[in-house]
C-alpha cells in the first residue's frame, strides 16, 4: 500500500531541526491521513513531549542521533519511574511517531522491536495508598505554604483527601457546583460514572472560601481552580494536577514506590482503603467513588490487608507420623 507524502514534512529533512514544527506536522499527519481522534492526538502529545524532554536533557541535536542504545536507556529509565499503563501508552505513542519519522526519512532505524505492545490486565495491580501519618504530614506541610499557589494547592489537597474524587473532577469543578446554603458540593460524573454529591466539610469549606475570596483572581473562567500562568484558564490537563501532587509529595518528604502513580489517584485509593478498613459496605464506597459497577470498586479490596489476614485458614498439621 502506498503512503501519501505529507507536504508539511519537507523541511524536516533539512539540517535545522524544529521540534515544535515536527510535532505539529505529526499531529496533522494523524489528523488528515490517519483520521485519528483528537483525544488520541492529545494523548500522543503527552508522551512524545516526555521523549523530547529526555532528548533535550541529553543535548541531542537531531533525531538522527537517536539509536537503539540511547533509546533503550531512555526506556529503561521510564520503566523504572512510571506505571505499566503509562509505559504501554508511551510505547504506543512512540511507535506511531517513529513510523511517521521513517516515512519521511527523518530517522533511519525501525525502533518498533524495542517498543512492543505491552498488555496490561484489568485489576492486576495492587494500588499504593498513603498511611494516616503520611496524610497528616502532607496536610501539615502543605498548609505551611502561605503563598497564593500554596493556598490553592491546600484546597485541592483537602478535596482529594476528603472526597476521593478523580483529578478531572477537581479540574472541572465550577463555582456553581459549590452550594453554600445547602452545605453541599457536587462533582460532575467522569469516565461514564455517576456524579458525586457530598456534604461540604468545615475544613474543606474554609479552605475553599479562603482561596476563592482572597486568592483567586477575577476571571471569566468558571472553573474553581485557575492556572497561575493564565488567570482565564483552569487546570486544563491531567499532567498539570499530577505535577502539583508530585511537588507536594516531594516537599513533604513522602516517597512513593517506583512504578506507582504519583498523581491524584493515590488519594482515591487511600480514600477507598480507609473506608474499607472502617467497615464501610462496598456498595457505599462504590457510590462515593461514583462507580456505576461494583466490579470497578473491586480493585480496592486488594489493599485491605488487615481484613484479609483475618480470613486466612490456620494450617492444620497432618495426623500422620
N, C-alpha and C positions, 0 to 999 in steps of 0.2 A: 504494500500500500504506500503510495507516495504521500509525503507530508508537505503541505504548503509552507512556503517560506514566509516568515514574519518580517515585513518591511521595517519594523521598529528595531530589528536586531542588527542592522548593517553596521552601526557604529561600534558595536560591542567587540568586534574583532580587531579594531584599531588599537594602537599602543595605549591610549588613555583608557583608564578603567573607571567607569562611573557606576558605582554600586547602586545608587538610588535609581538611576535610569534603567539599569539591568533588571531590578526587581519590578519596576513599573512595566517594562516590556514583557516580563514573565507573567505578570498578572493579566496583561492584555491578551497574551497568548492563551492563557487558560480560559479567559472570558469569551474570546472570539472563536478560537479554533477548537477548543475542547468543551465549550459550553458548560464550564464548571460553575457551580453556585457561588454567589458572593460570600456566603458564610464560610465555604471551604477555602476560598481565596484568602479571606481574612485570617483563617486559622493557619494556612501555609505561611503567611507573613510573620506570624509569631515565631515559628521555628526556624525560618530562614534568617530572621534577624539574630537569633541566638547563634547560628552558624557564623554569621558575619561579625558578631561580637568577638568570637574566637579568632576569626580571620584578621580582624584589626589588632587584637591584642598581640598576635604573633607577627605583626607588621608585614603581612603578605601584600604584595602589590598587584597581583593578578591571579585569577582563578587557575591560570596555567601552572602556578606554583603549588597548587593542591595536588597531593599524590596519595597513594594508598597508605603510606607510612604516617604522614602527619594527620590525615583524616581519621585513621584508626586511633590515634592519640586523642583527638577531639571526642570521638565516640566513646572511648573508654572513660574519659573524664565525665562526660554527660551521663553515662550509665551509672556511675558511682554517685551522682548527685540527684538524679531525678527518678520518678516513679516509672514502673513498667508501662503505664498508659502514656506518659509523656514521651518515653523512648519510642514507643510504637508510632506516635504522631510525628516525631522528628524524622524517623526513617521514611515514613510516607511522604512527608513534605520534601525531604532532600532527594528522594528518588524522582519525584516529579520535576524538581528544579534542575537536577543534573541531566535528566533526559532532555529538557529544553536546551540546556547549555551544549550538549553533544550535538543536537540537531543543527545548532547554529555555529558549530566549530569554536565554541568558547572554551571548552575543555577537551582533553584528548582521551581520558580514561573513562571506562564504563564502571562506575562505582556501585552499581546495583548489587553485586555479590556480597559487599560488606554492609549492605543496608537491607537485610532480609525483612520480610513481613513477620512481625512478632505477634503471636497470638496472646491475647490477654483474656483469661477466663473470668466470667462473671462471678463476683463474690469469692474470689480465690485468695484474696489478701486479708490480713488482719489489720484493721485501722489503728493508727497511732493515736493515743489520747494523752492529754496533759493531766498531771496529778493535781489534786486540790492545792497543794503547796505551790506548784508552778503557776496555776491560775492566779492565786493570791499575789505572788511575786510579780506577775505580769501586770496586774491591775495597779499595784503599788508603784512600780517603776514607770508605767505609762502616765499615771496621774501626776508625777513629779514634773513632767514637761509642761510648762505654763505658756509655751508659745502658741500661736494661732493653730499651727499644724498639730501641736500636741493636744489641744482641746478637741479638735476634730477627731483625731485618731482615738482619743479616750472614749468618745461617744460611740464610734464604730466598734471598738473593742467590747464595750458593755453589751451592745446589741448582739454581737456574735456569741458572747459567753452566755447571756441570759436567755436567748431565744433559739439558738442553734440553727438559724436560718442560713440559706446559701449566700455566697458572696454577691451573686447577681441580684438577690432580693435587697441587699443593703444598698447596692449601687442604684437600683431602680426605685428605692424608697422616695416618695414625694411628700412635700409639705402637707398635702391634703390627706395623706394616709395616717397622720397622727391626729386622733380625735381627742383633743384635750379635755373637753367637757365630759365625754363618756369614759375617759381614762383608758382608752384602747389604742392599739397600734396595729395596722394592717400591713401584712407583707404579701404582695401580689404572687400569684402562682408562677411557677417556673418548671421547666422540663416536663410539661404536661401534668404537673402535680396539682394539688389543691392550694388555695390561698390559706394563709395562716393569720388568725386574729388572736391577739394576746392582750392581757392586762398590761398597762404601762407601769412597770415597776418604778418606785420612787427614785432609786439611784439612776436608772436609765432616763427617766423624765427630767431629772435635774441636769444631767449631762447634756441632753438634747436642748433644753431651754437655754443653758449657758452658751452652747455653740451657736444656736440659731439666732439668739438675740444679741449676743456680744461679739461673736467671731465671724459668722457667715456674712459675706458681703451681699449687698443688694444685687439681685440678678434676675433676669427674665427666666432663667432656668428654674424649673420647679423641683428639681432633684434636691433632696436634703443636703447631701454631701457634694461639695463642689471641689473642682481641681484648683489648686493654688496657682497653677500656671495660666489657667484661663477661667476667670470667675463666672463666665457664662456657660460653662460646661460642667457636667457631673463627672464622676469617675467612670469613664466610658468603657474601659477594658478590664477583664479579669486580672490581667497582669499588674495593673495599677494597684489593685487591692492586695494582691499577693505580695507585691514589693513592700507595701505598708506593713503587712503582717510579719513578713520576714525581718524587717528592720526592728519591729517591736520585740520579736523573739530574741534577736541578736543583742539588742540593748539591755534586755533583761537577763542575758547570760543563759538562756534556755537552749539546750542542744537537742536538735531533732535528729533521729537516726537517718543514716544515708538511705536514699531511695524513697523516703517518706515525703508526702506532700507538705509543703510549708505554707500553704495558703489558708484561706478561711475555712476550708473543710475540716481542718483539725479541730476546730471549735464545735463543729456539727457532730463529729464523732465523740468528742468529750461530753457534750450535752446529752447525747443519747446514752452514753455509758453511765453517766451519773444517775439518770432516771431509771435505768435498768437495775443498777445496784441498789437503788432505794425501793425496788419492788414495784415500780410503775408498770401496769399492764402494757404489753407490746402494742395493742391497738391504740392506746392513748399516746404512746410515743410516736407511732406512725402518724397520728393526726397532728401532733405538734410539729413534726418534721414536714408535714404537707405531702406525705406519700399517699398515692392512690391505692397502692397494693401493699399488703403486709409482707409479701416476699421481698420487696425493696428494703424493708426495715431489717430483714433477717441478718444482713451483714453485721449489724451491731451486736447481735447475740454472741459473736465470737470474742468480744472484748470483756465479757462479764466473767472473768476467770475465777473469782471467789465462789460464785454460784456453781460454776462448772465443776470445781473441785469437790463440792458437797455431794454431787451425784456420782462421783467415781465409786466403783464397786471395790469392796475390800477383798484383797486376794486371799483365797482360802487354800491353805496348804493341803496337799493330797494326803489321804489317809494311808497311802501305800508306803511301805518301808523298804 
